[in-house]
């Protein structure tokens, strides 16, 4: 995936309910205090990511900010991610984090799930 504005293209996103349910039903989950990740091995040529941010974390503006920060962090990590489908679920407390803290916590849980593979630009 190119570094064009650090955006995640639509082909790199999990959007359909059927796809979300498939990933959740695989029951491969990893968590830290701020994020939970469910993953599913697929035969895709690239990774796909889905985001889930509960209404309990805040109103629409807050939830959209959280999703924007997560998408930006995933775009930065894109060259080190394996070719799997995964869903990132934000936990309570994420709304208080700045971008660097989101990035650190997200990288930690991605490494736990073995989706993030260390590269030269770590």
PyMOL commands that set and color helices and strands:
alter all, ss='L'
color gray80, all
select helices_A, chain A and resi 10-12+17-25+55-57+60-80+94-96+99-112
alter helices_A, ss='H'
color red, helices_A
select strands_A, chain A and resi 29-31+35-41+48-52+84-90
alter strands_A, ss='S'
color yellow, strands_A
deselect
rebuild
show_as cartoon
